Amino acid sequence: MTECVLGVDLGTSAVKVSAVDRAGNIIAQEAFDYPLSQPQSGYSEQNPNDWVMSTTVAIVRLILDDHIDPAQITGISYSGQMHGLVLLDQDYHVLRPAILWNDTRTTAEREEIEQTMGDEFVRITGNRPLEGFTLPKLLWVKKHEPELWDKTAVFLTPKDYVRYRMTGKLGIDFSDATGTTLLDIHTNQWSQEICDRFEISDRILPPLVHSDDLVGTVTAEYAEFSGLSQDTKVFGGGADNACGALGAGILRPEVVLSSIGTSGVILKYEDHPTDAYQGQVQMEDHVVNDAYYSMGVTLAAGYSLSWYKKTFCADLTFEQMLNGAAASEIGAHGLLFTPYIVGERTPYADAEVRGSFIGVDATQTRGDFTRSVIEGVTFSFRDLLEIYRQAGAHFKRVVAIGGGAKSPLWLQMQADIFNVPVQKLENEQGPGLGATMIAAVGLGWYPDYQSCADQFVHVDQVYQPIPTNVERYNQIYALYHEVYPQTKDLTHQLQALKADH
């Protein structure tokens, strides 16, 4: 019987569950989606029970359709969308829809944190307060929904709620805990100072666990519900970006991850917390014990392209759309796109800024517009790389995962715009593979994450920068970098007019 582990990758739009054997081969995979609710502008919510139901459907399909014997499944771990707020009452029932990472209703709470603590907050947490983080969401509920706040017994992040429903055990791993901005990144304990300043009782803070800690086993109730064995061991898991880094083999400081999903991330491994970036990028605990990572986030990376396709290219397949971009040229015949369509996080922590097309003229084609969107998203990633370069970092290579790794055009574009070799992985599974690696190490299949990565992670192709393209993109990037400071006031005023009506 082939022993395997399950990696549960809980994304913003769907869950994907992968069954992986000891050698790192994916033997089966199932996915199931769930709805996103946006009841008001800037709101983004989901029903936590939809995550549980969808995860269960995917597991049942692995057992019934893919013929994975439950006795084969010796371990489970998780990767989850970060920062989401799940509130539970004293019976551990969900009190309200989860407020997600891309919800931007909490500007007033972010400002309150900045005014109350200033640089001290960055020193403790390694992060500036941003609308997407969990602490501002807690303060929003406290202010706007006091009756629910009074009923709150504990909060969790998304994957931790799913794990609780499977094991009956509460907990949050360190990588997701740092993403709440309630953890002291230097002591890896909940910050009493932050809790005291904002009158948050430590009774609502979940227990801290390491990603590869054995949290428990599958309960009898969930075993009956899903078909899993009660002997299946369940491990803590991690935040999606940390798991994505692990699944891409980002285990050394000179190798950087470029991840293009709904949002986009440039992520760098760190041996210890550092203030060299002065809060411009996030600093988080890694899923690897006693290691860290920093990351800059573009809020609308893949989302910019999916929005563009839905709005302007609904009649085309993605392949046809990308072919149009390839038929254009570097610089999209004088067209620039800034991907701030839902606000921005890094390097501009600005929830009110909005995107733009600059340089529109009557000679441009739809292919030019498509290319400008892809280039604009990639320029926003270069903004993130420049923060690291200015702090003295040097990169030997970039590992690309997500939507940007599925297109040769986009892979070469990244190499040219970043001026660094870009690797495409042979079996790019990102966070889901990282989740299976946590279970594999937790079970003792491998002594450490590096030996696990040597077996699980393989490079398919390397895209080298083309010098003439690099030079051309450097010129265009200099112009791109000017768009935000010259348009932010206009977009803020437009948002204010929109709000008035």
N, C-alpha and C positions, 0 to 999 in steps of 0.2 A: 504494500500500500504506500502510495506517494504521500509523504507528509507535506503539509502546506500551511501557510499563514494567510490571513486576510488583511488587506489594507483598505480601510474605509476612508475615502477622500470626499469630505463634505464641502462642496463648493457653494457658490452663490446661487446657481441655477439648477444644479443636479448633484446627486451623490454617485460616485463610481466606486465599486467594490472589486478589488483585484485579488485573485488567488495566485500565490507565488510559491514555488517549491524551494528546496534548500539551495539549489544552484542559481536561484534568481530568475528562473523562467516563469513567465506569466502563463499559467495553465488554463485560466478562465477569467472572464471579466464581465460584469454586468453594471448597468447604469439605470437610474430612474430620476426623473426631474420633479421639481416642485415649483409652485408659483411664488412670485415676488409681488408684494403689495406696496404701492406708492400712493397712499391716501391723500397726501398733500405734496406740494412742491418741496423738495428737499428731504421728504420722508422715505425710508426704505425699510420694510419690515417683512418678517416671515413667521409662520406658525411653527414653533419648535416640534410639534407633534408630526408635522409633514416630513421633517427630517427623519424621524424615527420610522414612520411608515415606509418612506422611500428606501431607506437603508434596509429595512426588513424585506421589502419586495425584491431588492437586488440580491440579498443573501438567499432567499427562497429560490430565485431563478438559478443561482449558482448550484444549489443542491438538486433541484428538479430538472432544469434544462441542460446544465453543463455536467451533471452527474458527479458532482463533488461530494464524496461521502463525508457526512459530518464528523466521523471519526478521524478523517484525514486532517481536519482543521485543528491544529494544536494551539494556535495563537491568533489574536486579533489586535491591531492597533489602528490609530486614527491620524488623519490630517484634517484640520478644520479651518474654515474661513475665520479670520481673526476679528477681535474687538467686539463681536456681537454680544448684546446684553440679553440674557435670559434670567428672568426673575421668578423665583419659586416661593410659595408660601410654606407654612410650617409642616404641611403634609407633602411638600415637594411637588405640588401641582403648579403648572404654569400660570402666572398672574396676568400676563399681557403678551401680545406678539413681540417677538425678539426684534430689537432695534439693531440694524446691521451696520457693518463697517463703512458703507457708502452713504449712510444717512448723515445729512448736514444740518439738522435742525438746532444744533447745540452751540451756535456761535456765542451766545451770551454766556453760556457756562464756560466755554474756552476762555473768554475774556476774563471771567471771574477768577479762574485758576491763575492766569497770567498776572492779574492785578494783586492777587492774594500772596502768591509765592515767587513770581518772577524767575530769576535764574536758579533759585534754590530748587525749584521743581525739576529743571533740566539736570541739575547735579544729582538729585536723588534717583530719578527714573531713567536718565539717559535720553530723554525725549522732551521736546516742546509739547505742550498740550495742543491737540488737534481735535477737530469736530468728530473725527471717526473713532477716536479711542473710547474705551469703556467708561472711564471716570466721568467725562462730561455727560455721558448718557445717564449714569446714575444720578448726577446732580440735576439733570433735566426732569427725571421721574420724580425725584424728591420735591422739586419746585412745582411741577405741573400736575402731578398725580399723587398727591400726598396720601390719599386713602390706600393706594396700592403700595406706596413706600412703607407705610405702617404695617402692612401685611407681609413684607418681604422677610423671609427667613434666611435666604442665601441667594447669591447670584452665580451664574455659570456662563462660560462662553459656549458657542454652538456644539463643538464636538464633545465637550465635557457633558453636555446634557444627554447626547445620544449614548455616551458611555455609561452615564448614570442609569439610563433606562435599560441597558443591557446587563448591568452588574448590581444595581442597587447601591453603588458606592459613589459618594461625592468626591470631587477633587478637580484640580486644575494643574496642568504641568507648567513648568517654569517659562517655557517659550510663550505660551498664551498669557501667563500671569504678567510678564513684562509688558505685553501688549495692552493690558488694562490701564497702565500707568499708575498703578497702586503699589507696585513692588519696588523696593529699594534694590537697584541693580548691583550695588556693591556688596550688600549683605545677603541678597537673595531671600529676604523676608518681606512680608507685607510692611509697608511704611506706616508706622504709628503716627509719625508727624503729619503725613498727608491725611490720614483718617481723622486725626484730631482737628486739623485746620478746617476740614469740610464736614465735620460732624457725621462721619460714616462709622457706624458701629462695626467693630471687628467680628461680631457674631455673624455678619452676612458674608464674610470672606471665606471662600472654600479652602479645604486643606490643600497644601502644595505637594506635588509629586514629581519625580523625575519622569522623563518621557518613556524610559524603558523599565520603570518600576512595574511590578505585577500589582495591579489594582484589585483584581479579583477574578472570579470566573463568571460564566453566564448563569443567570438565575434560572430557577425551574420555570418561572413564568415566561421569561424571554425564550428559553429553550423550546417550550411548547409553541410559542408564537412564531418562531423563526425556523425551527428544525435543527438548530445547532445543538451540540452536546453540552451538557452542564460542566464537562471537564475542560472546555475550551478556556485557555488562559487569556486574560485581557490586560493589555499594557496601556500606559498613560497616553501615549501619542503626543502630537505637537501641533503648533500653528502651521498653517499651510505654507508660508514662506520658508520656515525652518525646514519643514519636511521636503519642500521642493529643492532646497539647497542640498540636503542630504541625498535625495534621489538623483541629483545631478553630480554628486561627488565633490561638492564645494567644502573641502576639509582643510584648505590651506589659504593663507591670506592673499597670495598672488593670483588666485583663480577667482573670477567674478561670475555671478549668475545674471543673465538677462532673461527675465520671465515675462512673457506677454500673454496675460489672460484678460479678463474684464478690465482689471487694473494692470499696471506694469510695474516691475520691480527691478532695480539693480541692487544686488545683494553681495556683500563681502564678508568673508569669515574673519573673525577677530579673536585673538588669544585672550583678550581681557577688555573690559569696558574702557573707552577712551573719550575724552572731551575734545579731541583734535578737530572734530567736525562742528563743534559749537552748537549742537542741537539741530543742525540743518538736515541730518538724516536720522532715522530711528536707530536706537541701539537696543538690542534684544538678546535675551538668553537663547542659545541654540538648543536643539534637541540633544546635541552631544553634551554630556555632563561637563561642567566647568569650562565650557566654551561659549562664545558669543557670536553674534553677527550684527552688522549694520546694514541698513537698507534705505534707499530713497524710493519714493512711490510716485508714479504718474497715475492719477485717478482714472483717467479714461484712455487706456492704451488700446487693447482689443475692442473695447466698447466704442471708441471713436470710429473704428472701421465697421463694426456691426451696425452702429447708428447710421453711418454714411450709406452702407449697402441698403438697409431697410428704407431709407429716405429717398435715395437717388438711383439705386441700382437694383431695385427689387426684381427686375426682369432678367438679371444676370446671375449665373452661378458664381461662387467665389473664384473659381478658376478663370472664368471669362473676365471677371472684374480685374484680377491680378494680371491677366494677359494684357489688358488695356493699359495698366500701369507700366508694364514692361515695355510697351510700345512707345511710351513717353520717353523723356530723357532726364538726366540728373538736373534737379531744380524745377521739374514739371513745367518747363517753358515759362518761368518767371512767377510761379504760384507758390505761396507759402501757407501752411495750415498750422494753427496752434491748437493742441488737443485739450483745451481747458473747458470742455463742454459741460462738465459737472463741477466746476471749480478745480482747484489744484492743491496738491499737498507739498511736493518738493520740486524745485527749490523755493517755490512761492506758496507759503501756507496761506492760501487765499480762497475761501469758500465762495466768494462773490464774483471772482473773475470768470469770464466766459471766452470761448474759443472764437477763432476768426479765420477766414480766408483773406489773404493779403496779396494783391497783385493780379486780381481778376481782369482778364481782357477778352475780347470777342474772338480771339484766335484759338483759345484753349479748348480742348476736348474733354469728354468725361474721363478718359484715361489719364489726362493731366491732373484732374481733381483727385482721382483715386491715388495716383502716385504722391501727390502733395500730402494727403492724409497719412500715408505710410511713412513718408519722410518726416513729417511733423512729429509723429509719435516717436520715431527713432531719434530725432533731435532732442526731444524731451528726455530721452534716456541718456543722451550725451551730456545734458545739463547735470544729471546725477553723477556721471563718471568724472566730470570736471571738479565736483566737490572733493572727491577722493584725490584727484591729481593735485589739487591745490594744497591738500594736507600731506603731500609727499608720497602717496601710494603709487606703486608701479605694477602694471598688470602684464602677465605673460599670455593670458588667453581669457576669452569670455566663453562661457557655456550657455548656449541659447536653448530655452525650452518654451513651451506654449505655442500660441499662434504664430509668433515670429520665427519659429523653427520649422514650420511646415512649408515654407515657401523659399526656394533657392534665391529668388529676387530679394526677399527681405533679409535672408542670411548674409548675402553679399553686401547689401546696403548697410547692415550693422557693422560688418568688418570695415567698410570704407568710412562710415561716419565716425566709428569709434577709433579707427586706426589701430586695431588690435585683431589678431587671429580669432575667429569665431568658430567654435566647435558645435556640430550637430551630433546628438547622441543617437546610437543605434536603435535603442528601444526607449524613447523618451516618454516616461510616465510621470515625471515630476513628483508632486506631493504624494500621490498614491503609492509610488514605489518607495519613497521615504518612509511612509507608514509601515509598509511591509518589512523594511530594514529594521525599524524599531522593534517590531515583534521578533524578527530573526535574532537580533542581539539580545533581546530580553529573554528569549528561550535558551540562549547559550549556543545557538548554532554557530556564531562567530564571536571571537573574544573581544572585538572592538569594531567601530564603524568603518575604519579604513579597510580592514580585511573584508568586511562585508561589501563595501563599495567596489573593491577590486574584483569581486565576483559578480556583483549585480549591475554595475554601471560600465557601459562600453561606448567608445567614440565611433561614430559612423563616418563623418567627413569634417574637414577643416577648411574654412573659407579664409583666404589670405587677403589683406587689404591691397587694393590696386592703387599704386601711387598717384596716377593722374586723377582718379576718382576722389582720393583722399584730399587732394589739393582743391578740387572743385567744391567738394562738400564743406571744407573749412571756410571757404568764402561765403557759402550760403548760410552756414551755421551762424556766422558772425551777424548776419542780418536777422535770422530767426531769433537770436538772443536779444535783439532790440525790440521785438514786438511787444512783449509783456509790459515793460516800463512805459512804452508809448501808447498803450491801449487800455491799461487797467482802469484809469479814471473813467474813460468812456463806457467800458463794460459795467462798472459799478453804477454809473448813472442810469444806464439802460435797465439794469436789474431793479433799481429803485423805482423807475417809471412803471415797470412791469408789476411790481408789488403794489403800487398805488391803484392799479386797475384790476 
